[in-house]
Amino acid sequence: MTSRAKRIFIVAAEPSGDALAADLIKALRSSANDNVEIAGVGGDAMAREGVVSPIDISELSVFGLFDGLKIIKLVHQRAEETAAAAKAFDADMVVLVDSWGFMLRAAWKLREAMPDVKLIKYVGPQVFAARRGRAKVLAQTVDHLLAIHPFDPEYFEPHGLKTTFVGNPVLERVVRGDGEDFKARHGIAPEAPLLLVLFGSRKSEITRLVAPFAAALRQLKARYPHLVMVAPLARATADLARTLVAAEEGLSDLILVDEEERADAFAAGDAALACSGTVTLELSRAGVPTVAAYKLGWLAYTAAKLFLMKSKYISLVNIAANELLLPECIQLECNGTRLAQEISALLEDAPRRFALSKRLVEVTEHMRGEGGAASENAARALLSFTD
């Protein structure tokens, strides 16, 4: 008599989590030799892998405290529906991917509906940066954490939460580009210095950063007439970025390229000015020395500074290395003069750029994890939990 296939229910509540879940689904099917059944709640990426959500999660993808409060009733409703769907599937295990607020409530509802189901969190809250109390809350809520940062276990395991570092999924997706081909396509001389400019992937980020970035680029162009500046644009905000850049005086020679050219552009870059976030991790993996910048609204920044932010760095690479590999220009320091100074320091010191490039690749190699891609490591861990 053959045993029943493992039944794993996967939950993702926003686009980034949906993409992680889709990669995990592929890895599970590959690792389990078809001895696994998968269902779940998610979006288009999961649906393309054949896991169609019975629940619409599109309205749950919000950013910020106040936006979250506006949909709290809907969050509770979707959490109850998620628990009901997992119970109907008779899941052996539920994997909650990323997204703190919704996943916490979904976990509570799942515990009520299925007291014995194994709850796994894939991607923990960033307690290394803020809200350390969430580590204890998560430990009281789920059975295991699949962590994507090598420093995560030290924050969660003291509270009794078993934690497995599987590697960072962002680094799993990094594609090596062709810098020479990129320069040839755009008529850029092979020896020309090239600065990458990344405005961010959210509308609020671009809106706040375009002015200080533009001021910095004007100063840099005046100082280095042969400097080539290239801005790979995120697909979701490309139109907005083009409009805002067009309105900034002196940026007519900024080369704007679509997301499809991103990897090639990274391979061509000598240095980068970037919105702090996932892209700085991608740039670091490509060995591009980068200045990280960020601005919040003043109310949000004041609250974060006073009550939330605990880490001395905001960039994951700096946190992982415990040193300032990427200069960070935050809030008041995110101005044209300071940004131009930091970029100039990189452009004028080739030995420093070379050493930084090598160090960034070393750190991100450690962050990538061992034993294969993050999704493959996560799949193997999940399948071992069901034994």
Contacts in CASP RR format, 6 or more apart in sequence:
PFRMAT RR
TARGET T0000
AUTHOR 0000-0000-0000
METHOD contacts of the structure
MODEL  1
MTSRAKRIFIVAAEPSGDALAADLIKALRSSANDNVEIAGVGGDAMAREG
VVSPIDISELSVFGLFDGLKIIKLVHQRAEETAAAAKAFDADMVVLVDSW
GFMLRAAWKLREAMPDVKLIKYVGPQVFAARRGRAKVLAQTVDHLLAIHP
FDPEYFEPHGLKTTFVGNPVLERVVRGDGEDFKARHGIAPEAPLLLVLFG
SRKSEITRLVAPFAAALRQLKARYPHLVMVAPLARATADLARTLVAAEEG
LSDLILVDEEERADAFAAGDAALACSGTVTLELSRAGVPTVAAYKLGWLA
YTAAKLFLMKSKYISLVNIAANELLLPECIQLECNGTRLAQEISALLEDA
PRRFALSKRLVEVTEHMRGEGGAASENAARALLSFTD
5 32 0 8 1.000
5 34 0 8 1.000
5 35 0 8 1.000
5 36 0 8 1.000
5 37 0 8 1.000
6 32 0 8 1.000
6 35 0 8 1.000
6 36 0 8 1.000
6 37 0 8 1.000
6 92 0 8 1.000
6 93 0 8 1.000
6 383 0 8 1.000
6 386 0 8 1.000
7 36 0 8 1.000
7 37 0 8 1.000
7 38 0 8 1.000
7 39 0 8 1.000
7 89 0 8 1.000
7 90 0 8 1.000
7 91 0 8 1.000
7 92 0 8 1.000
7 93 0 8 1.000
8 28 0 8 1.000
8 36 0 8 1.000
8 37 0 8 1.000
8 38 0 8 1.000
8 91 0 8 1.000
8 92 0 8 1.000
8 93 0 8 1.000
8 94 0 8 1.000
8 95 0 8 1.000
8 382 0 8 1.000
8 386 0 8 1.000
9 38 0 8 1.000
9 39 0 8 1.000
9 40 0 8 1.000
9 85 0 8 1.000
9 86 0 8 1.000
9 89 0 8 1.000
9 91 0 8 1.000
9 93 0 8 1.000
9 94 0 8 1.000
9 95 0 8 1.000
10 21 0 8 1.000
10 24 0 8 1.000
10 25 0 8 1.000
10 38 0 8 1.000
10 39 0 8 1.000
10 40 0 8 1.000
10 41 0 8 1.000
10 42 0 8 1.000
10 46 0 8 1.000
10 51 0 8 1.000
10 94 0 8 1.000
10 95 0 8 1.000
10 97 0 8 1.000
11 21 0 8 1.000
11 40 0 8 1.000
11 41 0 8 1.000
11 42 0 8 1.000
11 82 0 8 1.000
11 86 0 8 1.000
11 94 0 8 1.000
11 95 0 8 1.000
11 96 0 8 1.000
11 97 0 8 1.000
11 103 0 8 1.000
11 106 0 8 1.000
12 18 0 8 1.000
12 20 0 8 1.000
12 21 0 8 1.000
12 41 0 8 1.000
12 42 0 8 1.000
12 43 0 8 1.000
12 46 0 8 1.000
12 57 0 8 1.000
12 97 0 8 1.000
12 98 0 8 1.000
12 99 0 8 1.000
13 41 0 8 1.000
13 42 0 8 1.000
13 57 0 8 1.000
13 60 0 8 1.000
13 61 0 8 1.000
13 78 0 8 1.000
13 97 0 8 1.000
13 98 0 8 1.000
13 99 0 8 1.000
13 102 0 8 1.000
13 103 0 8 1.000
14 57 0 8 1.000
14 60 0 8 1.000
14 61 0 8 1.000
14 98 0 8 1.000
14 99 0 8 1.000
15 43 0 8 1.000
15 45 0 8 1.000
15 61 0 8 1.000
16 98 0 8 1.000
17 97 0 8 1.000
17 98 0 8 1.000
17 99 0 8 1.000
17 123 0 8 1.000
18 42 0 8 1.000
18 43 0 8 1.000
18 44 0 8 1.000
18 45 0 8 1.000
18 46 0 8 1.000
18 97 0 8 1.000
19 45 0 8 1.000
20 97 0 8 1.000
20 98 0 8 1.000
20 122 0 8 1.000
20 123 0 8 1.000
20 169 0 8 1.000
20 375 0 8 1.000
21 42 0 8 1.000
21 45 0 8 1.000
21 46 0 8 1.000
21 51 0 8 1.000
21 95 0 8 1.000
21 97 0 8 1.000
22 45 0 8 1.000
22 46 0 8 1.000
22 48 0 8 1.000
22 49 0 8 1.000
23 169 0 8 1.000
23 172 0 8 1.000
23 373 0 8 1.000
23 374 0 8 1.000
23 375 0 8 1.000
24 95 0 8 1.000
24 97 0 8 1.000
24 122 0 8 1.000
24 375 0 8 1.000
24 378 0 8 1.000
24 379 0 8 1.000
25 38 0 8 1.000
25 46 0 8 1.000
25 49 0 8 1.000
25 50 0 8 1.000
25 51 0 8 1.000
26 49 0 8 1.000
26 375 0 8 1.000
27 373 0 8 1.000
27 375 0 8 1.000
27 376 0 8 1.000
27 378 0 8 1.000
27 379 0 8 1.000
28 36 0 8 1.000
28 38 0 8 1.000
28 379 0 8 1.000
28 382 0 8 1.000
28 383 0 8 1.000
29 36 0 8 1.000
29 38 0 8 1.000
30 376 0 8 1.000
30 379 0 8 1.000
31 376 0 8 1.000
31 379 0 8 1.000
31 380 0 8 1.000
31 383 0 8 1.000
32 379 0 8 1.000
32 383 0 8 1.000
36 383 0 8 1.000
38 51 0 8 1.000
39 51 0 8 1.000
39 85 0 8 1.000
39 86 0 8 1.000
39 89 0 8 1.000
39 91 0 8 1.000
40 46 0 8 1.000
40 51 0 8 1.000
40 53 0 8 1.000
40 54 0 8 1.000
40 85 0 8 1.000
40 86 0 8 1.000
40 89 0 8 1.000
41 53 0 8 1.000
41 54 0 8 1.000
41 55 0 8 1.000
41 57 0 8 1.000
41 78 0 8 1.000
41 81 0 8 1.000
41 82 0 8 1.000
41 85 0 8 1.000
42 51 0 8 1.000
42 53 0 8 1.000
42 55 0 8 1.000
42 57 0 8 1.000
43 53 0 8 1.000
43 57 0 8 1.000
43 58 0 8 1.000
46 52 0 8 1.000
46 53 0 8 1.000
47 53 0 8 1.000
54 81 0 8 1.000
54 85 0 8 1.000
55 78 0 8 1.000
55 81 0 8 1.000
55 82 0 8 1.000
55 85 0 8 1.000
57 78 0 8 1.000
59 71 0 8 1.000
59 74 0 8 1.000
60 71 0 8 1.000
60 74 0 8 1.000
60 75 0 8 1.000
60 78 0 8 1.000
60 99 0 8 1.000
60 102 0 8 1.000
62 68 0 8 1.000
62 70 0 8 1.000
62 71 0 8 1.000
63 202 0 8 1.000
63 204 0 8 1.000
68 75 0 8 1.000
75 101 0 8 1.000
75 102 0 8 1.000
75 105 0 8 1.000
76 105 0 8 1.000
78 102 0 8 1.000
78 106 0 8 1.000
79 102 0 8 1.000
79 105 0 8 1.000
79 106 0 8 1.000
79 108 0 8 1.000
79 109 0 8 1.000
80 109 0 8 1.000
82 106 0 8 1.000
82 109 0 8 1.000
82 110 0 8 1.000
83 106 0 8 1.000
83 109 0 8 1.000
83 110 0 8 1.000
83 112 0 8 1.000
83 113 0 8 1.000
83 114 0 8 1.000
84 113 0 8 1.000
86 94 0 8 1.000
86 110 0 8 1.000
86 113 0 8 1.000
86 114 0 8 1.000
86 117 0 8 1.000
87 113 0 8 1.000
87 114 0 8 1.000
91 114 0 8 1.000
91 117 0 8 1.000
92 117 0 8 1.000
92 118 0 8 1.000
92 386 0 8 1.000
93 117 0 8 1.000
93 118 0 8 1.000
93 119 0 8 1.000
93 120 0 8 1.000
93 382 0 8 1.000
93 385 0 8 1.000
93 386 0 8 1.000
94 110 0 8 1.000
94 114 0 8 1.000
94 117 0 8 1.000
94 118 0 8 1.000
94 119 0 8 1.000
94 120 0 8 1.000
95 120 0 8 1.000
95 121 0 8 1.000
95 122 0 8 1.000
95 382 0 8 1.000
96 103 0 8 1.000
96 106 0 8 1.000
96 107 0 8 1.000
96 119 0 8 1.000
96 120 0 8 1.000
96 121 0 8 1.000
96 122 0 8 1.000
96 142 0 8 1.000
97 103 0 8 1.000
97 122 0 8 1.000
97 123 0 8 1.000
98 122 0 8 1.000
98 123 0 8 1.000
98 124 0 8 1.000
100 124 0 8 1.000
100 125 0 8 1.000
100 134 0 8 1.000
103 121 0 8 1.000
104 137 0 8 1.000
104 138 0 8 1.000
104 141 0 8 1.000
107 119 0 8 1.000
107 121 0 8 1.000
107 141 0 8 1.000
107 142 0 8 1.000
108 141 0 8 1.000
110 117 0 8 1.000
110 119 0 8 1.000
111 119 0 8 1.000
111 141 0 8 1.000
118 143 0 8 1.000
118 144 0 8 1.000
118 385 0 8 1.000
118 386 0 8 1.000
119 141 0 8 1.000
119 142 0 8 1.000
119 143 0 8 1.000
119 144 0 8 1.000
120 142 0 8 1.000
120 143 0 8 1.000
120 144 0 8 1.000
120 145 0 8 1.000
120 146 0 8 1.000
120 382 0 8 1.000
120 385 0 8 1.000
121 138 0 8 1.000
121 142 0 8 1.000
121 144 0 8 1.000
121 145 0 8 1.000
121 146 0 8 1.000
122 146 0 8 1.000
122 378 0 8 1.000
123 146 0 8 1.000
123 147 0 8 1.000
123 148 0 8 1.000
124 138 0 8 1.000
124 145 0 8 1.000
124 147 0 8 1.000
124 148 0 8 1.000
124 152 0 8 1.000
124 156 0 8 1.000
125 131 0 8 1.000
125 134 0 8 1.000
125 135 0 8 1.000
125 138 0 8 1.000
127 133 0 8 1.000
127 134 0 8 1.000
127 135 0 8 1.000
127 155 0 8 1.000
127 156 0 8 1.000
128 149 0 8 1.000
128 151 0 8 1.000
128 152 0 8 1.000
128 155 0 8 1.000
128 310 0 8 1.000
128 311 0 8 1.000
128 319 0 8 1.000
129 309 0 8 1.000
129 310 0 8 1.000
129 311 0 8 1.000
129 314 0 8 1.000
129 319 0 8 1.000
130 304 0 8 1.000
130 308 0 8 1.000
130 309 0 8 1.000
130 310 0 8 1.000
130 311 0 8 1.000
131 308 0 8 1.000
132 155 0 8 1.000
132 310 0 8 1.000
135 155 0 8 1.000
135 156 0 8 1.000
135 158 0 8 1.000
135 159 0 8 1.000
135 161 0 8 1.000
136 159 0 8 1.000
138 145 0 8 1.000
138 156 0 8 1.000
138 159 0 8 1.000
138 161 0 8 1.000
139 156 0 8 1.000
139 159 0 8 1.000
139 160 0 8 1.000
139 161 0 8 1.000
140 159 0 8 1.000
142 161 0 8 1.000
143 162 0 8 1.000
144 161 0 8 1.000
144 162 0 8 1.000
144 163 0 8 1.000
144 164 0 8 1.000
144 385 0 8 1.000
145 152 0 8 1.000
145 156 0 8 1.000
145 161 0 8 1.000
145 162 0 8 1.000
145 163 0 8 1.000
145 164 0 8 1.000
146 163 0 8 1.000
146 164 0 8 1.000
146 166 0 8 1.000
146 378 0 8 1.000
146 381 0 8 1.000
146 382 0 8 1.000
147 153 0 8 1.000
147 156 0 8 1.000
147 163 0 8 1.000
147 164 0 8 1.000
147 165 0 8 1.000
147 166 0 8 1.000
147 167 0 8 1.000
148 165 0 8 1.000
148 166 0 8 1.000
148 167 0 8 1.000
148 168 0 8 1.000
148 169 0 8 1.000
148 374 0 8 1.000
149 165 0 8 1.000
149 167 0 8 1.000
149 168 0 8 1.000
149 316 0 8 1.000
149 319 0 8 1.000
149 320 0 8 1.000
149 367 0 8 1.000
150 165 0 8 1.000
150 167 0 8 1.000
150 320 0 8 1.000
150 366 0 8 1.000
150 367 0 8 1.000
150 369 0 8 1.000
151 319 0 8 1.000
151 320 0 8 1.000
152 163 0 8 1.000
152 165 0 8 1.000
153 163 0 8 1.000
153 165 0 8 1.000
156 163 0 8 1.000
157 163 0 8 1.000
164 377 0 8 1.000
164 381 0 8 1.000
165 369 0 8 1.000
166 369 0 8 1.000
166 374 0 8 1.000
166 377 0 8 1.000
166 378 0 8 1.000
166 381 0 8 1.000
167 367 0 8 1.000
167 368 0 8 1.000
167 369 0 8 1.000
167 374 0 8 1.000
167 377 0 8 1.000
168 281 0 8 1.000
168 367 0 8 1.000
168 368 0 8 1.000
168 369 0 8 1.000
168 374 0 8 1.000
169 373 0 8 1.000
169 374 0 8 1.000
169 375 0 8 1.000
170 278 0 8 1.000
170 281 0 8 1.000
170 282 0 8 1.000
171 281 0 8 1.000
171 282 0 8 1.000
171 285 0 8 1.000
171 364 0 8 1.000
171 367 0 8 1.000
171 368 0 8 1.000
171 374 0 8 1.000
172 368 0 8 1.000
172 373 0 8 1.000
172 374 0 8 1.000
172 375 0 8 1.000
174 263 0 8 1.000
174 282 0 8 1.000
174 285 0 8 1.000
174 286 0 8 1.000
175 263 0 8 1.000
176 263 0 8 1.000
176 267 0 8 1.000
176 286 0 8 1.000
177 263 0 8 1.000
177 264 0 8 1.000
177 266 0 8 1.000
177 267 0 8 1.000
178 264 0 8 1.000
178 267 0 8 1.000
179 264 0 8 1.000
179 265 0 8 1.000
179 267 0 8 1.000
179 268 0 8 1.000
179 269 0 8 1.000
180 190 0 8 1.000
180 268 0 8 1.000
181 264 0 8 1.000
182 188 0 8 1.000
182 261 0 8 1.000
182 264 0 8 1.000
182 265 0 8 1.000
182 267 0 8 1.000
182 268 0 8 1.000
183 189 0 8 1.000
183 190 0 8 1.000
183 192 0 8 1.000
183 194 0 8 1.000
183 268 0 8 1.000
185 264 0 8 1.000
186 230 0 8 1.000
186 255 0 8 1.000
186 257 0 8 1.000
188 194 0 8 1.000
188 228 0 8 1.000
188 268 0 8 1.000
192 226 0 8 1.000
192 227 0 8 1.000
192 228 0 8 1.000
193 224 0 8 1.000
193 226 0 8 1.000
193 227 0 8 1.000
193 228 0 8 1.000
193 270 0 8 1.000
193 347 0 8 1.000
194 227 0 8 1.000
194 228 0 8 1.000
194 229 0 8 1.000
194 230 0 8 1.000
194 268 0 8 1.000
194 269 0 8 1.000
194 270 0 8 1.000
195 217 0 8 1.000
195 220 0 8 1.000
195 227 0 8 1.000
195 228 0 8 1.000
195 229 0 8 1.000
195 230 0 8 1.000
195 269 0 8 1.000
195 270 0 8 1.000
195 271 0 8 1.000
195 272 0 8 1.000
195 273 0 8 1.000
195 343 0 8 1.000
195 347 0 8 1.000
196 230 0 8 1.000
196 231 0 8 1.000
196 232 0 8 1.000
196 265 0 8 1.000
196 266 0 8 1.000
196 269 0 8 1.000
196 271 0 8 1.000
196 272 0 8 1.000
196 273 0 8 1.000
196 274 0 8 1.000
196 283 0 8 1.000
196 288 0 8 1.000
197 213 0 8 1.000
197 217 0 8 1.000
197 229 0 8 1.000
197 230 0 8 1.000
197 231 0 8 1.000
197 254 0 8 1.000
197 272 0 8 1.000
197 273 0 8 1.000
197 274 0 8 1.000
198 231 0 8 1.000
198 232 0 8 1.000
198 272 0 8 1.000
198 273 0 8 1.000
198 274 0 8 1.000
198 275 0 8 1.000
198 279 0 8 1.000
198 283 0 8 1.000
199 205 0 8 1.000
199 206 0 8 1.000
199 209 0 8 1.000
199 210 0 8 1.000
199 213 0 8 1.000
199 231 0 8 1.000
199 233 0 8 1.000
199 237 0 8 1.000
199 241 0 8 1.000
199 275 0 8 1.000
200 206 0 8 1.000
200 209 0 8 1.000
200 234 0 8 1.000
200 237 0 8 1.000
200 274 0 8 1.000
200 275 0 8 1.000
200 277 0 8 1.000
200 279 0 8 1.000
201 234 0 8 1.000
201 236 0 8 1.000
201 237 0 8 1.000
201 275 0 8 1.000
201 278 0 8 1.000
201 279 0 8 1.000
202 237 0 8 1.000
203 237 0 8 1.000
203 240 0 8 1.000
205 275 0 8 1.000
205 294 0 8 1.000
206 237 0 8 1.000
206 240 0 8 1.000
206 241 0 8 1.000
206 244 0 8 1.000
206 275 0 8 1.000
207 240 0 8 1.000
207 244 0 8 1.000
208 295 0 8 1.000
208 296 0 8 1.000
208 297 0 8 1.000
209 275 0 8 1.000
209 293 0 8 1.000
209 294 0 8 1.000
209 295 0 8 1.000
209 334 0 8 1.000
210 241 0 8 1.000
210 244 0 8 1.000
210 245 0 8 1.000
210 248 0 8 1.000
211 248 0 8 1.000
212 293 0 8 1.000
212 295 0 8 1.000
212 334 0 8 1.000
212 335 0 8 1.000
212 336 0 8 1.000
212 339 0 8 1.000
213 273 0 8 1.000
213 293 0 8 1.000
213 336 0 8 1.000
213 339 0 8 1.000
214 245 0 8 1.000
214 248 0 8 1.000
214 249 0 8 1.000
214 250 0 8 1.000
214 251 0 8 1.000
215 335 0 8 1.000
215 336 0 8 1.000
215 337 0 8 1.000
215 339 0 8 1.000
215 340 0 8 1.000
216 273 0 8 1.000
216 336 0 8 1.000
216 337 0 8 1.000
216 339 0 8 1.000
216 340 0 8 1.000
216 343 0 8 1.000
217 229 0 8 1.000
217 251 0 8 1.000
217 254 0 8 1.000
217 273 0 8 1.000
218 249 0 8 1.000
218 250 0 8 1.000
218 251 0 8 1.000
219 336 0 8 1.000
219 337 0 8 1.000
219 340 0 8 1.000
220 227 0 8 1.000
220 229 0 8 1.000
220 340 0 8 1.000
220 343 0 8 1.000
220 344 0 8 1.000
220 347 0 8 1.000
221 227 0 8 1.000
221 229 0 8 1.000
221 250 0 8 1.000
221 253 0 8 1.000
223 340 0 8 1.000
223 344 0 8 1.000
224 347 0 8 1.000
227 347 0 8 1.000
228 255 0 8 1.000
229 253 0 8 1.000
229 254 0 8 1.000
229 255 0 8 1.000
230 254 0 8 1.000
230 255 0 8 1.000
230 257 0 8 1.000
230 265 0 8 1.000
230 268 0 8 1.000
230 269 0 8 1.000
231 241 0 8 1.000
231 245 0 8 1.000
231 254 0 8 1.000
231 255 0 8 1.000
231 256 0 8 1.000
231 257 0 8 1.000
232 257 0 8 1.000
232 258 0 8 1.000
232 259 0 8 1.000
232 261 0 8 1.000
232 262 0 8 1.000
232 265 0 8 1.000
232 266 0 8 1.000
233 241 0 8 1.000
233 242 0 8 1.000
233 256 0 8 1.000
233 257 0 8 1.000
233 258 0 8 1.000
233 259 0 8 1.000
234 241 0 8 1.000
234 259 0 8 1.000
235 258 0 8 1.000
235 259 0 8 1.000
238 258 0 8 1.000
238 259 0 8 1.000
241 256 0 8 1.000
242 256 0 8 1.000
245 251 0 8 1.000
245 254 0 8 1.000
245 256 0 8 1.000
257 265 0 8 1.000
263 286 0 8 1.000
266 282 0 8 1.000
266 283 0 8 1.000
266 286 0 8 1.000
266 288 0 8 1.000
267 286 0 8 1.000
269 288 0 8 1.000
270 288 0 8 1.000
270 289 0 8 1.000
270 346 0 8 1.000
270 347 0 8 1.000
270 353 0 8 1.000
271 288 0 8 1.000
271 289 0 8 1.000
271 290 0 8 1.000
271 291 0 8 1.000
271 343 0 8 1.000
271 346 0 8 1.000
271 347 0 8 1.000
271 353 0 8 1.000
272 283 0 8 1.000
272 288 0 8 1.000
272 289 0 8 1.000
272 290 0 8 1.000
272 291 0 8 1.000
273 290 0 8 1.000
273 291 0 8 1.000
273 293 0 8 1.000
273 339 0 8 1.000
273 343 0 8 1.000
274 280 0 8 1.000
274 283 0 8 1.000
274 290 0 8 1.000
274 291 0 8 1.000
274 292 0 8 1.000
274 293 0 8 1.000
275 292 0 8 1.000
275 293 0 8 1.000
275 294 0 8 1.000
276 292 0 8 1.000
276 293 0 8 1.000
276 294 0 8 1.000
276 314 0 8 1.000
276 315 0 8 1.000
276 328 0 8 1.000
276 330 0 8 1.000
277 292 0 8 1.000
277 294 0 8 1.000
277 315 0 8 1.000
277 316 0 8 1.000
280 290 0 8 1.000
280 292 0 8 1.000
280 315 0 8 1.000
280 316 0 8 1.000
280 317 0 8 1.000
280 326 0 8 1.000
281 316 0 8 1.000
281 317 0 8 1.000
281 364 0 8 1.000
281 367 0 8 1.000
283 290 0 8 1.000
284 290 0 8 1.000
284 317 0 8 1.000
284 325 0 8 1.000
284 326 0 8 1.000
284 360 0 8 1.000
284 361 0 8 1.000
284 363 0 8 1.000
284 364 0 8 1.000
285 360 0 8 1.000
285 361 0 8 1.000
285 364 0 8 1.000
285 368 0 8 1.000
287 356 0 8 1.000
287 357 0 8 1.000
287 358 0 8 1.000
287 360 0 8 1.000
287 361 0 8 1.000
288 357 0 8 1.000
288 360 0 8 1.000
289 326 0 8 1.000
289 346 0 8 1.000
289 352 0 8 1.000
289 353 0 8 1.000
289 356 0 8 1.000
289 357 0 8 1.000
289 360 0 8 1.000
290 326 0 8 1.000
291 326 0 8 1.000
291 327 0 8 1.000
291 329 0 8 1.000
291 339 0 8 1.000
291 342 0 8 1.000
291 343 0 8 1.000
291 346 0 8 1.000
292 314 0 8 1.000
292 315 0 8 1.000
292 326 0 8 1.000
292 327 0 8 1.000
292 328 0 8 1.000
292 329 0 8 1.000
293 328 0 8 1.000
293 329 0 8 1.000
293 330 0 8 1.000
293 334 0 8 1.000
293 339 0 8 1.000
294 314 0 8 1.000
294 328 0 8 1.000
294 329 0 8 1.000
294 330 0 8 1.000
294 331 0 8 1.000
294 334 0 8 1.000
295 301 0 8 1.000
295 330 0 8 1.000
295 331 0 8 1.000
295 334 0 8 1.000
296 304 0 8 1.000
296 331 0 8 1.000
301 331 0 8 1.000
311 319 0 8 1.000
313 319 0 8 1.000
313 324 0 8 1.000
313 328 0 8 1.000
314 328 0 8 1.000
314 330 0 8 1.000
315 325 0 8 1.000
315 326 0 8 1.000
315 328 0 8 1.000
316 367 0 8 1.000
317 325 0 8 1.000
317 326 0 8 1.000
317 360 0 8 1.000
317 363 0 8 1.000
317 364 0 8 1.000
317 367 0 8 1.000
318 324 0 8 1.000
318 325 0 8 1.000
318 326 0 8 1.000
318 328 0 8 1.000
320 363 0 8 1.000
320 366 0 8 1.000
320 367 0 8 1.000
321 359 0 8 1.000
321 363 0 8 1.000
325 356 0 8 1.000
325 359 0 8 1.000
325 360 0 8 1.000
325 363 0 8 1.000
327 342 0 8 1.000
327 345 0 8 1.000
329 335 0 8 1.000
329 338 0 8 1.000
329 339 0 8 1.000
329 342 0 8 1.000
345 352 0 8 1.000
346 352 0 8 1.000
346 353 0 8 1.000
346 356 0 8 1.000
347 353 0 8 1.000
368 374 0 8 1.000
369 377 0 8 1.000
370 377 0 8 1.000
371 377 0 8 1.000
END
